[in-house]
Amino acid sequence: MTKQQSSPKEKEVKSYQYDAIIIGTGPGGEGAAMNLSKSQQRVAVIERQQAVGGGCVHWGTIPSKALRHSVSRLIEYKANPLYRFTEKPQRHTFQDILNHASTVISKQSNLRSSFYDRNRIHLYQGDASFIDAHTIKVQHDDGSQEVLTAQTIVIATGSRPYRPPEVDFTHSRVYDSDTILSLKHNPQRVIIYGAGVIGCEYASIFKGLGAKVDLINTRDRLLAFMDAEISDALSYHFWNSGIVIRHNEEFATVEGRDDGVILHLKSGKRVKADCILFANGRTGNTNDLNLAAVGLKADGRGQLKVNGNYQTDIDNIYAVGDVIGYPSLASAAFDQGRIAAHAIVQGDSADKLIIDIPAGIYTIPEMSSVGKTEQELTVAKIPYEVGRAQFKHLARAQITGTEVGSLKLLFHAETKELLGVHCFGERASEIVHIGQAIMEQKGAGNNVEYFVNTTFNYPTMAEAYRVAALNGLNRLCD
């Protein structure tokens, strides 16, 4: 899809209050706003919530990772032999770890708010909707309204949990990934419907707190987009920790009771728990924008179609972040906002989102990957070899007691070009970036032998790269 940019002459025909208005202050909106401001654009942002940061800061990425960190440290504490003989075993509730998450959320929101102040970006609080392609109405909480105009509009409204109409989310025991943060009771048994990234992360959290967890997967394996060995490792770890995984299941009804819920599955099974977390997909936040006023239409999941510059079908309206769908990552959304800002200012952007976007899944233990999987390389008939390093053999992992996990390197059998990095274990989302940096090198710079010829700090988890590289190179045929 290619759009004709407005010429400078056309821009001078009308006078607008702002050069650009950004709707939403999540990572995508922030990326666009900051880069436009640094390009000397007059910028305004509109945020419907009381504080900036979007779903990323307040309900999604930051809260869930803060919760996960607290639970992970609790698990390490219980497993540490130094504390094994304490008189009173430590046990925390969901509300206990929410206190830590709330502190992090506040710090993040305040920090991001300072960015807007520092860059002289005008912030409006209220609900935004289109009047026309250059005019936005802001509906404030007190009932008053304000009208803003701009040459360019960027939609960065994010997404919300998908809510099937047949499920009563007003029931006190039925939650989605937003409302779970308001959980008041301490469930002993939890049903999680949907075994995607969010479902698997919360399964780890609740299991780490000592709850019994039933994880309902609508597919035949967990996280099928990951390398099969890595997702199998998570499945085994879940099974070994006591999480019950039910594959290829779909819900028929959710029966809410005063003291819990019963999930009725289409297979005829019934599962009872204190509460249910429904985590099966997300929907773009476009329903309240009055898109019809500008001739835009979202798809069935509330998402907008854009071109390589994140331009919609209307040439002065752009969209970034979850509202355009894949990859629906906070890290990618910020880059999308940055690239869109360049396109708005320059008429086109030479920058493009990288092809190999790293995936970080904050289960306990973590999973992370970048590049191709074994399955993809096999289908493409690319000759590759595998190098592995088990964390239990690393001195740093033995010291920290985080011996569960491994690093897996995939590289071309002839050129030795690194093709994929897959990691399962504590700090996997950090470890994977070392391999990503080598994969991004051009030509001979991308070579698995780098890890053999480079001296790493010892003891570190980074040493896994040297071990895995040697393991893989030793497999090559002369």
Rosetta blueprint (number, residue, H / E / L):
1 M L
2 T L
3 K L
4 Q L
5 Q L
6 S L
7 S L
8 P H
9 K H
10 E H
11 K H
12 E L
13 V L
14 K L
15 S L
16 Y L
17 Q L
18 Y E
19 D E
20 A E
21 I E
22 I E
23 I E
24 G L
25 T L
26 G L
27 P H
28 G H
29 G H
30 E H
31 G H
32 A H
33 A H
34 M H
35 N H
36 L H
37 S H
38 K H
39 S L
40 Q L
41 Q L
42 R L
43 V E
44 A E
45 V E
46 I E
47 E E
48 R L
49 Q L
50 Q L
51 A L
52 V L
53 G L
54 G H
55 G H
56 C H
57 V H
58 H H
59 W L
60 G L
61 T H
62 I H
63 P H
64 S H
65 K H
66 A H
67 L H
68 R H
69 H H
70 S H
71 V H
72 S H
73 R H
74 L H
75 I H
76 E H
77 Y H
78 K H
79 A H
80 N L
81 P H
82 L H
83 Y H
84 R L
85 F L
86 T L
87 E L
88 K L
89 P L
90 Q L
91 R L
92 H L
93 T L
94 F H
95 Q H
96 D H
97 I H
98 L H
99 N H
100 H H
101 A H
102 S H
103 T H
104 V H
105 I H
106 S H
107 K H
108 Q H
109 S H
110 N H
111 L H
112 R H
113 S H
114 S H
115 F H
116 Y H
117 D H
118 R H
119 N L
120 R L
121 I L
122 H E
123 L E
124 Y E
125 Q E
126 G L
127 D E
128 A E
129 S E
130 F E
131 I E
132 D E
133 A L
134 H L
135 T E
136 I E
137 K E
138 V E
139 Q E
140 H L
141 D L
142 D L
143 G L
144 S L
145 Q E
146 E E
147 V E
148 L E
149 T E
150 A E
151 Q E
152 T E
153 I E
154 V E
155 I E
156 A L
157 T L
158 G L
159 S E
160 R E
161 P E
162 Y L
163 R L
164 P L
165 P L
166 E L
167 V L
168 D L
169 F L
170 T L
171 H L
172 S L
173 R L
174 V E
175 Y E
176 D E
177 S L
178 D L
179 T H
180 I H
181 L H
182 S H
183 L L
184 K L
185 H L
186 N L
187 P L
188 Q L
189 R E
190 V E
191 I E
192 I E
193 Y E
194 G L
195 A L
196 G L
197 V H
198 I H
199 G H
200 C H
201 E H
202 Y H
203 A H
204 S H
205 I H
206 F H
207 K H
208 G H
209 L L
210 G L
211 A L
212 K E
213 V E
214 D E
215 L E
216 I E
217 N L
218 T L
219 R L
220 D L
221 R L
222 L L
223 L L
224 A L
225 F L
226 M L
227 D L
228 A H
229 E H
230 I H
231 S H
232 D H
233 A H
234 L H
235 S H
236 Y H
237 H H
238 F H
239 W H
240 N H
241 S H
242 G L
243 I L
244 V E
245 I E
246 R E
247 H L
248 N L
249 E L
250 E L
251 F E
252 A E
253 T E
254 V E
255 E E
256 G E
257 R E
258 D L
259 D L
260 G E
261 V E
262 I E
263 L E
264 H E
265 L E
266 K L
267 S L
268 G L
269 K L
270 R E
271 V E
272 K E
273 A E
274 D L
275 C E
276 I E
277 L E
278 F E
279 A L
280 N L
281 G L
282 R E
283 T E
284 G E
285 N L
286 T L
287 N L
288 D L
289 L L
290 N L
291 L H
292 A H
293 A H
294 V H
295 G L
296 L L
297 K L
298 A L
299 D L
300 G L
301 R L
302 G L
303 Q L
304 L L
305 K L
306 V L
307 N L
308 G L
309 N L
310 Y L
311 Q E
312 T L
313 D L
314 I L
315 D L
316 N L
317 I E
318 Y E
319 A E
320 V L
321 G H
322 D H
323 V H
324 I H
325 G L
326 Y L
327 P L
328 S L
329 L L
330 A H
331 S H
332 A H
333 A H
334 F H
335 D H
336 Q H
337 G H
338 R H
339 I H
340 A H
341 A H
342 H H
343 A H
344 I H
345 V H
346 Q H
347 G L
348 D L
349 S L
350 A L
351 D L
352 K L
353 L L
354 I L
355 I L
356 D L
357 I L
358 P L
359 A E
360 G E
361 I E
362 Y L
363 T L
364 I L
365 P L
366 E L
367 M E
368 S E
369 S E
370 V E
371 G E
372 K L
373 T L
374 E H
375 Q H
376 E H
377 L H
378 T H
379 V H
380 A L
381 K L
382 I L
383 P L
384 Y E
385 E E
386 V E
387 G E
388 R E
389 A E
390 Q E
391 F H
392 K H
393 H H
394 L L
395 A H
396 R H
397 A H
398 Q H
399 I H
400 T H
401 G L
402 T L
403 E L
404 V L
405 G E
406 S E
407 L E
408 K E
409 L E
410 L E
411 F E
412 H E
413 A L
414 E L
415 T L
416 K L
417 E L
418 L E
419 L E
420 G E
421 V E
422 H E
423 C E
424 F E
425 G E
426 E L
427 R L
428 A H
429 S H
430 E H
431 I H
432 V H
433 H H
434 I H
435 G H
436 Q H
437 A H
438 I H
439 M H
440 E L
441 Q L
442 K L
443 G H
444 A H
445 G H
446 N L
447 N L
448 V L
449 E L
450 Y H
451 F H
452 V H
453 N H
454 T L
455 T L
456 F L
457 N L
458 Y L
459 P L
460 T L
461 M L
462 A L
463 E H
464 A H
465 Y H
466 R H
467 V H
468 A H
469 A H
470 L H
471 N H
472 G H
473 L H
474 N L
475 R L
476 L L
477 C L
478 D L
